[in-house]
């Protein structure tokens, strides 16, 4: 999504009447990184930096609140009204908003924003999200909704067959048995590429340990179908001798002041 946003910005650099702005939700971040308020503040700043003449929608409200209260905090509903006023300005030829990780938004009131924006002419919104969020119910009838799970089948099939070649080297295993195992992996993946990658790695490791085709089938049947269950299973398999070390490593990653690197 960051690449999409950057390409859109680059294409529209020379045209101040084409507005591009983006926001990336972060469920592990501060409140403003996972709320409607944070979304509105960030998008307004991006748009106003790009098109300063649109401050004409913000300054009257700012002066009114300043006169009434002196110092004040912007209320979320006020921010939303200003945001919608800015987007509806007739001088804007087109607006593209890129919103990433909607499922990490922990503020359900953001649903109040989705319907009003659908009425604004020349506004396009590109949203990425896991399918679990209830907020996507507001977008269920969109003709432009793309489900990656439905588009991944061919890539997943290719990955499974390439990676499982080691299993086909067994002299006591028929091609039909391997085909059946591969089809079962693809079916259980439900279009989730990460699930496939983790599961196939485990099965290939089993081959190296001498697992038979029957043992691989049994192992596959015991693997949870969702990523959360799969992660839980992986954590549960950490050996007691290294469990404290693993816990320390998770703490370092979770509480690091900046992103960590391997080197």
NUFIMAR-115403 format. One line per 5 residues: number of its first residue (from 0); for each residue x, y, z of N, C-alpha, C, O. Coordinates in pm, whole numbers. Example, Ala and Ser with C-alpha at 12.3 -4.5 7.8 and 13.67 -1.06 7.14 Angstrom:
! NUFIMAR-115403
0	1319 -569 780 1230 -450 780 1320 -330 780 1424 -332 846  1285 -225 708 1367 -106 714 1290 3 787 1341 114 804
***
This chain:
! NUFIMAR-115403
0	83 -121 0 0 0 0 87 127 0 51 227 -61  200 120 69 289 237 70 340 265 -70 354 380 -111  369 158 -144 417 175 -281 307 236 -368 333 324 -450  184 188 -351 71 243 -427 56 392 -398 38 473 -490  62 428 -269 47 568 -231 158 652 -292 131 760 -345
5	282 604 -286 395 681 -339 383 701 -489 415 808 -541  338 598 -560 322 610 -706 213 711 -740 227 788 -835  105 709 -664 -4 805 -688 43 948 -663 9 1039 -738  120 966 -556 172 1100 -524 265 1148 -634 258 1264 -676  352 1059 -682 447 1094 -787 376 1136 -916 415 1233 -981
10	270 1063 -950 196 1093 -1072 126 1228 -1066 106 1293 -1169  89 1271 -946 9 1393 -932 88 1510 -875 28 1608 -831  218 1501 -874 301 1605 -815 277 1742 -878 276 1843 -807  258 1746 -1008 249 1874 -1079 107 1930 -1086 87 2038 -1142  10 1860 -1031 -130 1905 -1041 -188 1925 -902 -221 1828 -834
15	-201 2051 -860 -249 2079 -725 -399 2055 -709 -451 2058 -598  -467 2031 -820 -612 2006 -813 -645 1857 -805 -762 1820 -795  -543 1771 -809 -560 1629 -787 -496 1595 -652 -374 1606 -636  -577 1556 -558 -531 1536 -421 -511 1388 -392 -596 1305 -423  -396 1356 -330 -366 1219 -288 -321 1223 -143 -234 1303 -106
20	-379 1138 -60 -340 1132 81 -358 990 132 -436 913 76  -286 956 238 -294 819 289 -283 811 440 -231 901 506  -332 701 493 -322 674 637 -305 524 657 -370 443 590  -217 488 750 -187 348 777 -218 317 924 -147 362 1014  -323 242 946 -359 205 1083 -252 114 1143 -190 33 1073
25	-232 129 1274 -134 47 1346 -195 6 1479 -199 85 1574  -243 -117 1486 -311 -164 1606 -224 -167 1730 -276 -169 1841  -92 -167 1712 0 -169 1826 48 -29 1863 125 -12 1959  4 71 1788 56 206 1809 -23 286 1910 -105 232 1984  3 415 1913 -69 508 2001 -213 523 1954 -250 477 1846
30	-295 588 2038 -438 601 2007 -463 665 1871 -553 623 1798  -383 766 1836 -404 835 1708 -366 748 1589 -400 782 1475  -296 637 1612 -259 547 1503 -365 440 1476 -350 362 1383  -471 436 1557 -570 331 1541 -712 381 1566 -798 307 1614  -737 508 1532 -868 566 1560 -914 655 1444 -836 693 1357
35	-1044 687 1446 -1101 779 1347 -1036 916 1358 -1008 980 1257  -1012 962 1481 -950 1093 1499 -813 1099 1433 -780 1195 1364  -733 995 1456 -600 992 1394 -607 991 1243 -528 1058 1177  -702 916 1190 -721 913 1044 -756 1051 991 -696 1097 894  -852 1118 1054 -896 1250 1008 -785 1353 1019 -763 1431 926
40	-716 1354 1131 -606 1451 1149 -499 1433 1041 -454 1529 979  -459 1308 1021 -351 1282 926 -391 1317 783 -315 1382 712  -511 1274 742 -554 1303 605 -573 1453 582 -539 1505 476  -628 1523 682 -643 1668 669 -509 1738 654 -494 1828 571  -412 1697 734 -279 1757 724 -219 1734 586 -166 1827 524
45	-228 1610 536 -172 1579 403 -240 1662 294 -174 1716 206  -372 1671 302 -447 1744 198 -417 1893 204 -398 1956 100  -414 1950 325 -391 2094 339 -248 2133 305 -223 2243 255  -154 2044 331 -17 2071 289 -7 2075 137 68 2155 80  -82 1988 74 -81 1981 -72 -157 2097 -135 -117 2149 -239
50	-268 2137 -72 -356 2241 -128 -387 2344 -20 -495 2341 38  -295 2435 10 -314 2532 119 -438 2619 104 -492 2667 204  -484 2641 -18 -602 2728 -36 -727 2668 27 -826 2738 48  -723 2536 59 -838 2472 123 -846 2502 272 -940 2460 340  -748 2574 324 -756 2619 463 -878 2708 485 -920 2731 598
55	-936 2759 375 -1054 2844 389 -1171 2769 454 -1262 2832 507  -1168 2637 450 -1272 2559 518 -1242 2541 666 -1333 2516 745  -1115 2552 704 -1074 2522 841 -1063 2648 927 -1101 2646 1044  -1013 2756 870 -984 2876 949 -1105 2935 1020 -1093 2975 1136  -1223 2944 957 -1338 3000 1029 -1373 2920 1155 -1402 2977 1260
60	-1369 2788 1145 -1399 2704 1261 -1292 2718 1368 -1321 2722 1488  -1167 2726 1324 -1056 2743 1418 -1071 2875 1495 -1056 2877 1617  -1101 2984 1424 -1114 3115 1489 -1233 3117 1585 -1225 3176 1693  -1342 3051 1545 -1459 3047 1632 -1428 2973 1762 -1460 3021 1870  -1365 2858 1751 -1332 2779 1871 -1226 2849 1955 -1228 2841 2078
65	-1134 2917 1889 -1029 2989 1960 -1090 3103 2042 -1051 3124 2157  -1184 3175 1984 -1250 3285 2055 -1334 3235 2171 -1341 3300 2276  -1398 3120 2154 -1485 3066 2258 -1409 3003 2374 -1446 3020 2490  -1303 2930 2341 -1238 2848 2443 -1092 2882 2469 -1032 2828 2562  -1034 2969 2391 -890 2992 2405 -816 2873 2350 -815 2850 2229
70	-754 2797 2438 -691 2672 2394 -798 2564 2389 -887 2562 2474  -791 2473 2293 -894 2371 2279 -837 2252 2203 -733 2262 2137  -906 2139 2215 -875 2019 2138 -984 2000 2033 -1102 2018 2061  -943 1964 1913 -1041 1941 1807 -1127 1820 1842 -1075 1713 1872  -1259 1837 1839 -1350 1723 1859 -1357 1643 1729 -1350 1699 1619
75	-1370 1512 1743 -1367 1424 1626 -1477 1457 1526 -1453 1454 1405  -1596 1489 1574 -1706 1521 1482 -1680 1651 1406 -1720 1665 1290  -1613 1746 1472 -1576 1871 1404 -1473 1842 1296 -1482 1895 1185  -1375 1758 1330 -1274 1720 1231 -1338 1653 1110 -1299 1678 996  -1437 1568 1137 -1501 1498 1026 -1576 1596 936 -1572 1584 813
80	-1646 1692 996 -1718 1791 915 -1621 1870 827 -1646 1891 709  -1509 1914 886 -1409 1988 809 -1352 1901 698 -1332 1947 585  -1327 1776 730 -1271 1680 633 -1366 1664 514 -1322 1667 399  -1494 1647 541 -1591 1630 433 -1609 1758 353 -1628 1753 232  -1602 1873 420 -1611 2002 350 -1494 2019 255 -1511 2065 142
85	-1376 1983 302 -1256 1996 218 -1267 1905 95 -1239 1947 -17  -1308 1780 119 -1318 1685 8 -1422 1729 -96 -1407 1701 -215  -1527 1796 -50 -1636 1837 -140 -1609 1968 -211 -1692 2014 -289  -1494 2030 -186 -1463 2158 -250 -1464 2142 -402 -1395 2054 -455  -1540 2224 -473 -1555 2207 -618 -1426 2232 -697 -1417 2193 -813
90	-1328 2296 -635 -1203 2323 -708 -1117 2197 -724 -1026 2195 -807  -1145 2093 -644 -1068 1969 -653 -1121 1885 -768 -1240 1852 -773  -1033 1850 -859 -1074 1769 -973 -1093 1623 -933 -1188 1557 -977  -1003 1573 -850 -1015 1434 -805 -938 1416 -674 -839 1485 -649  -984 1324 -592 -918 1292 -466 -905 1140 -454 -1001 1067 -475
95	-784 1095 -419 -761 953 -395 -707 938 -253 -605 998 -217  -776 858 -172 -732 830 -36 -691 684 -26 -763 595 -72  -575 660 33 -525 524 52 -526 494 202 -457 560 279  -605 395 242 -617 360 384 -578 214 401 -641 124 345  -475 191 480 -420 57 496 -456 0 633 -465 73 732
100	-477 -133 637 -499 -207 762 -622 -158 839 -614 -133 959  -734 -144 770 -857 -98 835 -894 -188 952 -954 -142 1050  -860 -316 943 -894 -410 1050 -823 -379 1182 -863 -428 1287  -717 -298 1176 -643 -262 1297 -699 -135 1363 -649 -91 1466  -803 -78 1303 -870 36 1365 -953 -13 1483 -1038 -100 1467
105	-928 42 1600 -997 -1 1722 -1107 97 1762 -1154 96 1876  -1146 180 1668 -1250 280 1691 -1366 252 1596 -1360 291 1479  -1470 186 1646 -1581 147 1559 -1658 266 1504 -1735 252 1408  -1638 385 1562 -1708 503 1513 -1660 543 1374 -1720 630 1311  -1553 479 1327 -1506 513 1192 -1611 475 1088 -1608 525 976
110	-1702 387 1126 -1812 352 1034 -1895 475 999 -1956 481 893  -1895 575 1088 -1970 699 1063 -1909 779 948 -1973 869 893  -1786 745 912 -1717 819 807 -1737 755 670 -1731 824 568  -1760 624 667 -1764 554 539 -1882 593 453 -1868 610 332  -1999 606 514 -2119 638 436 -2117 780 378 -2146 796 260
115	-2084 884 457 -2082 1020 401 -1982 1037 287 -2010 1110 191  -1868 971 295 -1769 987 188 -1817 926 57 -1773 967 -50  -1909 829 64 -1958 765 -59 -2040 861 -144 -2067 832 -261  -2081 972 -88 -2166 1069 -160 -2084 1181 -225 -2141 1267 -294  -1953 1180 -205 -1869 1287 -258 -1825 1253 -400 -1770 1146 -425
120	-1849 1344 -492 -1813 1324 -632 -1661 1330 -649 -1593 1407 -580  -1608 1250 -740 -1465 1249 -774 -1376 1206 -658 -1259 1243 -653  -1431 1129 -566 -1352 1075 -454 -1337 925 -472 -1436 853 -489  -1212 878 -467 -1183 736 -472 -1106 698 -345 -1015 769 -304  -1144 586 -285 -1077 540 -163 -1030 397 -185 -1109 308 -219
125	-902 376 -164 -843 242 -173 -819 194 -30 -737 251 42  -889 88 10 -881 36 147 -828 -106 145 -874 -189 66  -732 -134 232 -687 -273 250 -722 -317 392 -713 -239 487  -760 -443 405 -801 -494 536 -808 -645 532 -835 -705 428  -785 -705 647 -819 -846 661 -972 -856 654 -1041 -760 688
130	-1025 -970 611 -1170 -980 592 -1250 -991 720 -1373 -996 715  -1182 -995 837 -1254 -1021 961 -1328 -899 1016 -1421 -914 1095  -1289 -779 975 -1346 -660 1036 -1491 -637 996 -1527 -651 880  -1574 -601 1094 -1715 -571 1069 -1732 -444 985 -1835 -424 922  -1629 -360 987 -1638 -236 910 -1654 -263 761 -1710 -181 689
135	-1604 -378 715 -1613 -408 573 -1756 -437 530 -1785 -442 410  -1846 -457 626 -1987 -476 591 -2041 -355 516 -2132 -367 434  -1984 -237 547 -2029 -114 479 -1983 -112 333 -2033 -31 254  -1890 -200 298 -1835 -200 162 -1872 -327 86 -1823 -349 -24  -1957 -410 145 -1983 -543 88 -2044 -537 -51 -2028 -631 -130
140	-2115 -428 -83 -2182 -419 -213 -2097 -345 -317 -2144 -319 -428  -1975 -311 -282 -1891 -237 -377 -1855 -324 -496 -1810 -438 -479  -1874 -273 -619 -1840 -352 -738 -1690 -363 -759 -1645 -442 -842  -1612 -285 -684 -1467 -284 -701 -1395 -354 -586 -1275 -334 -567  -1466 -434 -511 -1405 -505 -399 -1323 -623 -450 -1373 -705 -527
145	-1198 -630 -408 -1107 -735 -453 -1068 -821 -333 -1011 -770 -237  -1097 -950 -339 -1059 -1042 -232 -933 -1116 -277 -937 -1198 -369  -823 -1087 -210 -697 -1150 -250 -702 -1301 -236 -636 -1373 -311  -781 -1349 -138 -792 -1492 -119 -842 -1561 -246 -802 -1673 -278  -930 -1490 -318 -987 -1548 -440 -890 -1538 -557 -907 -1608 -658
150	-789 -1451 -546 -694 -1430 -655 -565 -1509 -635 -482 -1514 -726  -547 -1571 -518 -420 -1634 -484 -409 -1781 -523 -302 -1840 -512  -518 -1841 -568 -520 -1986 -586 -412 -2035 -681 -344 -2133 -652  -395 -1968 -793 -295 -2012 -892 -154 -2001 -836 -74 -2092 -853  -123 -1889 -768 11 -1871 -710 36 -1973 -600 147 -2026 -587
155	-67 -1999 -519 -52 -2097 -411 -28 -2236 -469 58 -2310 -419  -101 -2273 -572 -84 -2404 -634 57 -2421 -687 119 -2526 -669  108 -2317 -753 244 -2323 -807 346 -2337 -696 440 -2416 -707  328 -2260 -587 422 -2266 -475 421 -2405 -411 527 -2461 -382  303 -2461 -388 292 -2592 -324 361 -2698 -408 437 -2779 -355
160	336 -2699 -537 393 -2804 -623 544 -2792 -634 615 -2892 -639  593 -2668 -637 739 -2651 -644 807 -2692 -514 911 -2757 -515  747 -2653 -403 810 -2678 -273 798 -2824 -232 883 -2876 -160  692 -2891 -276 670 -3031 -237 739 -3130 -331 712 -3250 -325  826 -3081 -418 896 -3172 -510 975 -3279 -434 990 -3391 -482
165	1025 -3242 -317 1105 -3337 -238 1024 -3462 -203 1079 -3572 -192  893 -3443 -184 807 -3557 -150 795 -3651 -269 784 -3773 -251  796 -3597 -390 782 -3679 -510 905 -3766 -535 901 -3856 -619  1012 -3740 -463 1134 -3820 -481 1126 -3955 -410 1211 -4041 -430  1022 -3972 -325 1008 -4101 -258 976 -4211 -360 891 -4194 -448
170	1045 -4320 -347 1022 -4431 -439 894 -4508 -406 835 -4572 -494  852 -4502 -280 736 -4582 -238 608 -4499 -233 511 -4539 -169  607 -4385 -301 489 -4299 -299 445 -4271 -443 527 -4230 -526  318 -4291 -472 268 -4271 -607 238 -4124 -633 220 -4046 -540  235 -4088 -761 202 -3951 -799 61 -3914 -754 34 -3800 -717
175	-29 -4012 -756 -168 -3987 -714 -174 -3947 -567 -251 -3858 -529  -94 -4012 -484 -92 -3979 -342 -38 -3839 -317 -90 -3765 -233  66 -3803 -390 124 -3669 -376 27 -3563 -427 10 -3458 -365  -36 -3592 -541 -136 -3498 -595 -249 -3475 -494 -293 -3361 -475  -293 -3581 -431 -401 -3570 -333 -359 -3485 -214 -437 -3404 -164
180	-234 -3504 -167 -182 -3426 -54 -173 -3278 -92 -212 -3191 -14  -122 -3250 -211 -107 -3111 -256 -244 -3043 -271 -260 -2928 -231  -341 -3115 -328 -476 -3058 -342 -538 -3028 -206 -609 -2929 -190  -511 -3114 -110 -565 -3093 24 -503 -2969 89 -573 -2893 156  -374 -2949 70 -307 -2829 122 -369 -2704 62 -402 -2609 133
185	-385 -2704 -70 -439 -2588 -141 -582 -2559 -96 -619 -2443 -77  -661 -2664 -79 -800 -2646 -36 -808 -2589 104 -888 -2499 130  -726 -2641 196 -730 -2597 335 -674 -2456 352 -706 -2388 450  -591 -2411 257 -531 -2278 267 -634 -2167 258 -616 -2060 316  -743 -2192 185 -850 -2092 168 -795 -1959 115 -843 -1852 151
190	-694 -1969 29 -640 -1849 -36 -540 -1771 45 -495 -1666 -1  -502 -1817 164 -409 -1743 250 -267 -1793 225 -231 -1904 266  -186 -1712 158 -53 -1756 116 38 -1781 235 115 -1877 234  31 -1697 337 119 -1714 453 92 -1848 522 185 -1915 565  -35 -1886 531 -71 -2015 591 -3 -2128 514 55 -2219 574
195	-10 -2122 382 51 -2225 297 200 -2234 321 256 -2343 336  265 -2119 323 411 -2118 339 452 -2184 471 544 -2266 474  385 -2149 579 419 -2204 710 390 -2354 717 469 -2430 772  278 -2396 662 238 -2536 667 330 -2622 580 373 -2730 623  361 -2576 459 446 -2654 370 586 -2668 430 649 -2774 418
200	635 -2563 495 766 -2574 561 765 -2684 666 861 -2759 680  654 -2693 741 644 -2796 844 638 -2935 782 699 -3029 833  564 -2949 673 553 -3079 608 686 -3122 546 724 -3239 554  757 -3029 484 886 -3060 424 986 -3101 534 1067 -3191 513  980 -3034 649 1065 -3073 761 1031 -3214 807 1118 -3290 847
205	901 -3247 801 860 -3383 836 917 -3486 741 954 -3595 783  924 -3452 613 985 -3542 514 1131 -3568 549 1179 -3681 541  1201 -3460 587 1342 -3475 624 1359 -3564 747 1462 -3629 764  1256 -3566 833 1261 -3649 954 1212 -3791 930 1210 -3873 1021  1171 -3821 804 1130 -3957 771 982 -3984 778 941 -4100 780
210	899 -3880 783 753 -3901 787 705 -3970 660 755 -3942 550  611 -4060 674 549 -4124 559 437 -4035 505 399 -3936 568  386 -4071 388 278 -3993 329 155 -3996 419 82 -3896 428  130 -4107 486 17 -4116 577 37 -4025 697 -59 -3962 743  160 -4017 748 190 -3929 861 177 -3782 822 133 -3700 902
215	214 -3750 698 198 -3612 650 50 -3575 639 11 -3464 674  -32 -3668 591 -176 -3642 583 -233 -3617 722 -312 -3525 741  -193 -3700 818 -243 -3685 955 -198 -3552 1015 -276 -3483 1081  -72 -3516 991 -19 -3389 1042 -96 -3272 982 -129 -3176 1052  -123 -3279 852 -197 -3171 785 -337 -3158 843 -386 -3046 861
220	-402 -3268 871 -539 -3264 924 -546 -3202 1063 -651 -3155 1104  -434 -3202 1136 -431 -3149 1273 -393 -3002 1278 -403 -2939 1383  -350 -2947 1165 -307 -2807 1162 -429 -2716 1154 -513 -2737 1066  -442 -2616 1242 -557 -2524 1238 -569 -2453 1103 -468 -2429 1036  -691 -2421 1065 -715 -2359 935 -695 -2209 936 -683 -2148 829
225	-690 -2146 1054 -671 -2002 1062 -531 -1970 1113 -468 -2052 1180  -483 -1851 1080 -347 -1814 1118 -330 -1803 1269 -227 -1843 1323  -431 -1749 1339 -420 -1736 1484 -400 -1873 1548 -315 -1890 1636  -480 -1971 1504 -465 -2106 1558 -332 -2168 1521 -272 -2240 1601  -285 -2139 1401 -155 -2191 1357 -42 -2132 1439 49 -2204 1480
230	-47 -2000 1465 55 -1936 1549 54 -1995 1690 159 -2021 1748  -67 -2017 1744 -79 -2074 1878 -16 -2213 1883 50 -2250 1980  -38 -2289 1779 20 -2424 1771 172 -2416 1765 241 -2495 1831  225 -2323 1688 370 -2308 1676 432 -2267 1810 537 -2317 1848  364 -2176 1881 414 -2134 2012 412 -2250 2111 503 -2265 2193
235	308 -2332 2102 297 -2444 2194 403 -2551 2171 429 -2632 2260  464 -2551 2052 567 -2651 2021 708 -2607 2060 804 -2682 2042  720 -2484 2113 852 -2438 2158 897 -2523 2277 822 -2537 2374  1015 -2576 2271 1065 -2666 2376 1085 -2590 2507 1123 -2473 2508  1058 -2661 2618 1070 -2599 2751 1208 -2539 2774 1220 -2437 2843
240	1312 -2600 2719 1448 -2554 2744 1475 -2414 2686 1560 -2341 2736  1403 -2379 2581 1429 -2250 2516 1308 -2157 2528 1306 -2050 2466  1207 -2196 2608 1085 -2116 2617 1112 -1977 2675 1057 -1878 2627  1197 -1969 2778 1228 -1839 2837 1304 -1751 2738 1281 -1631 2730  1393 -1813 2663 1467 -1739 2561 1371 -1686 2454 1384 -1572 2408
245	1276 -1769 2415 1176 -1726 2315 1092 -1611 2371 1062 -1515 2299  1055 -1620 2498 976 -1514 2561 1054 -1382 2560 998 -1275 2534  1183 -1390 2589 1268 -1270 2588 1274 -1208 2449 1269 -1086 2434  1283 -1293 2348 1291 -1242 2210 1161 -1172 2171 1165 -1068 2105  1047 -1229 2210 920 -1164 2182 911 -1029 2254 860 -932 2197
250	958 -1022 2376 958 -897 2451 1041 -791 2380 1001 -675 2371  1158 -831 2330 1244 -735 2260 1172 -677 2138 1179 -557 2112  1104 -765 2063 1036 -721 1941 917 -631 1974 898 -527 1912  838 -672 2074 715 -600 2107 741 -464 2169 666 -369 2144  847 -453 2249 871 -329 2324 990 -248 2270 1037 -156 2337
255	1036 -283 2152 1149 -209 2093 1106 -67 2059 993 -44 2014  1195 28 2080 1166 168 2050 1166 193 1899 1111 292 1852  1228 105 1823 1233 117 1677 1231 -23 1617 1258 -120 1689  1200 -37 1488 1201 -170 1426 1338 -234 1434 1440 -169 1411  1342 -363 1467 1467 -435 1483 1506 -501 1351 1421 -532 1268
260	1637 -522 1333 1688 -593 1216 1766 -715 1262 1805 -723 1379  1789 -810 1172 1859 -932 1208 2006 -905 1233 2067 -966 1321  2064 -813 1157 2207 -785 1170 2231 -671 1269 2346 -633 1293
***
